Amino acid sequence: MASAFSRNLRHRHIFNSLNSLRRLSKSIHSLTDVSLQSSRIPSISPDFVAQNQYRLIGAYSLNHRFLCTATTNPAANQSSNSNVSAAPSSGSAESNSGNSNGGGQGSGGSQNTSQQGKPIRGGPVSWMSFFLLLCTGAGLLFYYEREKRRHIEGINNASTAVRQGPSVGKAAIGGPFNLIDHNGKSVSDKDFMGKWNIFYFGFTHCPDICPDELQKLALAIDKIKEKSGIEVVPVFISVDPERDTVEQVSEYVKEFHPKLIGLTGTPDEIKKTARAYRVYYMKTDEEGSDYLVDHSIVMYLMDPNMQFVKFFGKNLDATSLADGVIQEIKQHKKATA
């Protein structure tokens, strides 16, 4: 009887505490947040208190701590209020779990609010910076291509341009000789002094190279006369003295130019003269009297003192040969003036 009475008394105490707690919670929420005024706190019956007395005691103590802290965070108050409402049906364990979740949501809401208040910065690469980078790369590529083309053009121009100025030093080309011209007269190197001369070494039985070179020389002589008025004497020296007699040479030079002088001589004199002018020659494919002579294909420009000035190779045409000779003569005159 006494135990039943004490139990009813304890139930009534819890019931009165919860009703006072409901009224206190309603008054506090009305002061802190206007939006919570519409929240309904369910009424509690004595039978519900008797059945859930231990769970209600845990929920009461937990809610009491929340109310005493007097938090000002609306999200936290709302979460706490929802936990109190769910406490009678879910128990103290579920109430603690709901409270933790509510606190996490409240802190997450606070973080979202703080993040929304900050200005959002752009990415590390914007469209403008990407455009500027693209323009810079295109400019660098254009500059590189232009410099490369200019460098290549400079190399090509330097390799093809005619070098100006007199030659440095003198080659050991030329020397005294004693030969016979196409008229049968003995001549020496001194007979050619006082004039500009071009010497070419070949042979009258040459099938193609010698005729082509002598024809080119004849045309260049006329062009030099027309362009500059300078008289240049063309000279043909045979490297085949065994077959190139005076008569043979005389008939041969008449086919190219009236001023072309042909020279021949003994094998020893021809050998001495060729050595002085650094000319190579040798018989090849000898079959009786029919053979060819392999020799250097070079023209030598000699000044009026019979000093070597410059040589010209097979790769030039008549016009280039004439221009080259005129240029060398003018430079030589300036250097010796």
C-alpha positions as CSV (number, residue, x, y, z in Angstrom):
1,M,0.0,0.0,0.0
2,A,2.8,2.4,1.0
3,S,4.8,1.4,-2.2
4,A,1.9,2.1,-4.4
5,F,1.3,5.4,-2.8
6,S,4.9,6.4,-3.2
7,R,4.9,5.3,-6.8
8,N,1.7,7.4,-7.5
9,L,3.4,10.3,-5.8
10,R,6.5,10.0,-7.9
11,H,4.3,9.8,-11.1
12,R,2.4,12.9,-10.1
13,H,5.7,14.7,-9.4
14,I,7.0,13.8,-12.9
15,F,3.7,14.8,-14.4
16,N,3.8,18.2,-12.8
17,S,7.4,18.7,-13.7
18,L,6.8,17.9,-17.3
19,N,3.8,20.2,-17.5
20,S,5.8,23.0,-15.9
21,L,8.6,22.2,-18.3
22,R,6.2,22.5,-21.2
23,R,5.0,25.9,-20.1
24,L,8.6,27.1,-19.5
25,S,9.8,25.8,-22.9
26,K,6.9,27.5,-24.6
27,S,7.6,30.8,-22.9
28,I,11.3,30.7,-23.7
29,H,10.8,29.8,-27.4
30,S,8.3,32.7,-27.7
31,L,11.1,35.0,-26.5
32,T,13.9,33.7,-28.6
33,D,12.3,32.9,-31.9
34,V,8.9,34.1,-33.2
35,S,8.7,31.3,-35.6
36,L,8.6,28.8,-32.7
37,Q,5.4,30.3,-31.3
38,S,3.4,28.1,-33.6
39,S,5.1,24.9,-32.5
40,R,2.8,22.7,-30.5
41,I,4.0,20.7,-27.5
42,P,1.8,17.7,-26.9
43,S,-0.1,17.3,-23.7
44,I,1.0,14.4,-21.4
45,S,-1.5,12.2,-19.6
46,P,-0.8,10.5,-16.2
47,D,-1.0,7.0,-17.8
48,F,1.7,7.9,-20.3
49,V,3.8,9.1,-17.5
50,A,3.4,5.9,-15.5
51,Q,4.3,3.7,-18.6
52,N,7.4,5.8,-19.6
53,Q,8.6,7.2,-16.3
54,Y,12.3,6.2,-16.8
55,R,12.5,7.4,-20.4
56,L,10.8,10.7,-19.5
57,I,13.3,11.3,-16.6
58,G,16.3,11.0,-19.1
59,A,14.5,13.3,-21.6
60,Y,13.7,15.8,-18.9
61,S,17.3,16.1,-17.8
62,L,18.6,16.4,-21.3
63,N,16.0,19.1,-22.3
64,H,16.7,20.9,-19.1
65,R,20.4,21.2,-20.0
66,F,19.4,22.6,-23.4
67,L,17.1,25.2,-21.9
68,C,19.6,26.3,-19.3
69,T,22.2,27.1,-21.9
70,A,19.8,29.7,-23.4
71,T,21.2,29.2,-27.0
72,T,20.6,31.9,-29.5
73,N,21.0,29.7,-32.6
74,P,17.5,29.3,-34.2
75,A,18.6,26.1,-36.0
76,A,19.9,24.6,-32.7
77,N,16.7,25.6,-30.8
78,Q,14.5,24.1,-33.5
79,S,16.5,20.9,-33.5
80,S,16.4,20.7,-29.7
81,N,12.6,21.3,-29.7
82,S,12.1,18.5,-32.2
83,N,14.1,16.1,-30.1
84,V,11.9,16.8,-27.0
85,S,8.8,16.1,-29.0
86,A,10.2,12.8,-30.3
87,A,11.4,11.7,-26.9
88,P,8.2,10.1,-25.5
89,S,7.9,7.7,-28.5
90,S,11.6,6.8,-29.2
91,G,13.2,6.6,-25.8
92,S,16.3,8.1,-24.2
93,A,18.8,6.4,-26.5
94,E,17.0,7.6,-29.7
95,S,16.7,11.1,-28.1
96,N,20.4,11.2,-27.6
97,S,21.0,10.2,-31.1
98,G,18.5,12.7,-32.4
99,N,20.1,15.4,-30.4
100,S,23.5,14.7,-31.8
101,N,22.1,14.7,-35.3
102,G,20.3,17.9,-34.6
103,G,23.5,19.5,-33.3
104,G,25.4,18.4,-36.4
105,Q,22.7,19.8,-38.6
106,G,22.8,23.0,-36.7
107,S,26.6,23.3,-37.0
108,G,26.3,22.4,-40.7
109,G,23.7,25.1,-41.2
110,S,26.0,27.6,-39.5
111,Q,28.8,26.6,-41.8
112,N,26.6,26.9,-44.9
113,T,25.5,30.3,-43.7
114,S,29.1,31.4,-43.2
115,Q,30.1,30.0,-46.6
116,Q,27.2,31.7,-48.3
117,G,28.2,35.0,-46.8
118,K,31.7,34.8,-48.3
119,P,32.3,35.9,-51.9
120,I,33.0,33.0,-54.2
121,R,36.4,33.3,-55.9
122,G,37.0,32.2,-59.4
123,G,39.2,29.3,-60.5
124,P,43.0,29.6,-60.9
125,V,42.7,29.9,-64.7
126,S,40.1,32.3,-66.1
127,W,39.0,32.7,-69.7
128,M,40.9,36.0,-70.0
129,S,44.2,34.5,-68.7
130,F,43.7,31.5,-71.0
131,F,43.2,33.9,-74.0
132,L,46.3,35.9,-73.0
133,L,48.4,32.7,-72.7
134,L,47.2,31.6,-76.2
135,C,48.1,34.9,-77.7
136,T,51.5,34.9,-76.1
137,G,52.2,31.4,-77.4
138,A,51.1,32.3,-80.9
139,G,53.3,35.4,-80.8
140,L,56.3,33.4,-79.7
141,L,55.8,30.9,-82.5
142,F,55.5,33.6,-85.1
143,Y,58.7,35.3,-83.9
144,Y,60.6,31.9,-83.9
145,E,59.4,31.1,-87.5
146,R,60.3,34.6,-88.7
147,E,63.8,34.5,-87.2
148,K,64.4,31.0,-88.6
149,R,63.5,32.1,-92.1
150,R,65.7,35.2,-91.8
151,H,68.6,33.1,-90.6
152,I,68.2,30.7,-93.5
153,E,68.0,33.5,-96.0
154,G,71.1,35.1,-94.6
155,I,73.0,31.8,-95.0
156,N,71.8,31.4,-98.6
157,N,72.7,35.0,-99.5
158,A,76.1,34.6,-97.9
159,S,76.8,31.4,-99.9
160,T,75.6,32.8,-103.2
161,A,76.8,36.4,-103.0
162,V,79.9,37.4,-105.0
163,R,82.6,38.3,-102.6
164,Q,83.9,41.9,-103.0
165,G,87.4,43.1,-102.6
166,P,90.8,41.8,-103.9
167,S,92.0,38.3,-103.0
168,V,94.3,38.0,-100.0
169,G,97.7,36.8,-101.1
170,K,98.6,35.3,-104.5
171,A,98.6,31.8,-105.6
172,A,101.7,30.3,-107.0
173,I,100.2,30.0,-110.5
174,G,102.0,31.0,-113.7
175,G,105.5,31.3,-114.8
176,P,107.8,31.5,-117.8
177,F,107.3,29.4,-120.8
178,N,108.5,29.1,-124.4
179,L,106.0,27.7,-126.9
180,I,104.9,28.0,-130.6
181,D,101.8,29.9,-131.6
182,H,99.3,28.7,-134.3
183,N,101.2,30.8,-136.9
184,G,104.5,28.9,-136.2
185,K,106.1,31.7,-134.3
186,S,108.0,31.1,-131.0
187,V,106.5,33.0,-128.1
188,S,107.1,33.3,-124.4
189,D,105.2,34.6,-121.4
190,K,106.7,38.1,-122.0
191,D,104.9,38.4,-125.3
192,F,101.6,38.5,-123.4
193,M,102.6,41.3,-121.0
194,G,100.7,44.6,-121.2
195,K,97.4,42.9,-121.9
196,W,94.8,41.0,-119.9
197,N,94.8,37.4,-120.8
198,I,92.7,34.3,-120.2
199,F,94.5,30.9,-120.5
200,Y,92.7,27.6,-121.2
201,F,94.4,24.2,-121.4
202,G,92.9,21.5,-123.7
203,F,93.4,19.5,-126.9
204,T,92.0,19.6,-130.4
205,H,90.7,16.1,-130.4
206,C,88.5,16.7,-127.4
207,P,85.0,15.5,-128.3
208,D,82.8,17.9,-126.2
209,I,84.2,19.7,-123.2
210,C,86.9,21.7,-124.9
211,P,84.7,23.0,-127.7
212,D,82.0,24.0,-125.2
213,E,84.5,25.8,-123.0
214,L,86.2,27.6,-125.9
215,Q,82.9,28.7,-127.3
216,K,81.9,30.1,-123.9
217,L,85.2,31.9,-123.7
218,A,84.7,33.4,-127.2
219,L,81.3,34.8,-126.2
220,A,82.6,36.1,-122.9
221,I,85.4,38.0,-124.7
222,D,82.8,39.8,-126.8
223,K,80.6,40.6,-123.8
224,I,83.6,42.0,-121.9
225,K,84.4,44.3,-124.8
226,E,80.8,45.5,-125.1
227,K,80.2,46.1,-121.3
228,S,83.5,47.6,-120.2
229,G,85.6,48.3,-123.4
230,I,88.4,46.2,-121.9
231,E,90.5,44.1,-124.4
232,V,91.1,40.6,-123.2
233,V,93.2,38.1,-125.1
234,P,92.0,34.5,-125.2
235,V,94.8,31.8,-125.3
236,F,94.5,28.1,-125.9
237,I,97.4,25.9,-124.8
238,S,97.4,22.3,-126.0
239,V,98.1,19.4,-123.6
240,D,98.4,16.9,-126.5
241,P,101.7,18.0,-128.2
242,E,102.0,14.6,-130.0
243,R,98.9,15.2,-132.2
244,D,98.4,19.0,-131.9
245,T,100.7,20.3,-134.5
246,V,100.9,24.0,-135.5
247,E,98.7,23.3,-138.5
248,Q,96.2,21.4,-136.3
249,V,96.0,24.1,-133.7
250,S,95.7,26.8,-136.4
251,E,92.7,25.2,-138.0
252,Y,91.2,24.5,-134.6
253,V,91.3,28.1,-133.1
254,K,89.7,29.6,-136.2
255,E,86.5,27.8,-135.4
256,F,85.9,29.8,-132.2
257,H,87.2,33.4,-132.3
258,P,89.4,35.5,-134.6
259,K,91.4,36.7,-131.6
260,L,92.0,33.3,-130.1
261,I,95.7,32.4,-129.9
262,G,96.7,28.7,-130.0
263,L,99.9,27.5,-128.5
264,T,101.7,24.1,-128.7
265,G,105.3,22.9,-128.3
266,T,107.4,20.0,-127.4
267,P,106.2,17.5,-124.8
268,D,108.8,18.8,-122.3
269,E,107.8,22.5,-122.8
270,I,104.1,21.6,-122.5
271,K,104.8,19.6,-119.3
272,K,106.8,22.5,-117.8
273,T,104.1,25.0,-118.7
274,A,101.3,22.8,-117.3
275,R,103.2,22.4,-114.1
276,A,103.7,26.1,-113.7
277,Y,99.9,26.7,-114.1
278,R,99.0,23.7,-111.8
279,V,97.2,21.9,-114.7
280,Y,96.7,18.2,-114.5
281,Y,96.6,16.1,-117.8
282,M,97.1,12.5,-118.7
283,K,96.4,10.2,-121.6
284,T,93.6,7.7,-121.3
285,D,92.2,4.7,-123.4
286,E,95.1,4.7,-125.7
287,E,94.5,2.5,-128.8
288,G,97.0,3.4,-131.4
289,S,96.6,7.1,-132.4
290,D,93.1,7.3,-131.0
291,Y,93.1,8.4,-127.4
292,L,91.7,10.9,-125.0
293,V,93.4,13.3,-122.6
294,D,92.1,13.8,-119.2
295,H,92.9,17.3,-118.0
296,S,91.8,20.2,-115.7
297,I,88.9,22.3,-116.9
298,V,89.9,25.7,-115.7
299,M,90.4,29.2,-117.1
300,Y,93.1,31.5,-115.6
301,L,92.8,35.3,-115.6
302,M,96.3,36.9,-115.9
303,D,97.0,40.6,-115.4
304,P,99.2,42.7,-117.8
305,N,102.2,41.7,-115.7
306,M,101.4,38.0,-116.3
307,Q,100.5,37.6,-112.6
308,F,97.6,35.3,-111.7
309,V,94.4,37.1,-110.6
310,K,91.7,34.4,-110.5
311,F,90.5,31.2,-112.0
312,F,87.0,30.4,-113.3
313,G,85.5,26.9,-113.4
314,K,83.2,25.0,-115.7
315,N,80.0,25.9,-113.8
316,L,79.8,29.4,-115.2
317,D,78.0,30.5,-118.3
318,A,79.3,33.1,-120.8
319,T,77.5,36.0,-119.1
320,S,78.6,35.1,-115.6
321,L,82.1,34.6,-116.8
322,A,82.2,38.0,-118.5
323,D,80.7,39.7,-115.4
324,G,83.3,38.0,-113.1
325,V,86.2,39.0,-115.3
326,I,85.0,42.6,-115.5
327,Q,84.6,42.8,-111.7
328,E,88.1,41.3,-111.1
329,I,89.7,43.7,-113.5
330,K,88.1,46.7,-111.9
331,Q,89.0,45.6,-108.4
332,H,92.6,44.9,-109.5
333,K,92.9,48.4,-110.9
334,K,91.6,50.0,-107.7
335,A,94.0,48.0,-105.6
336,T,97.0,48.9,-107.8
337,A,96.0,52.5,-108.3
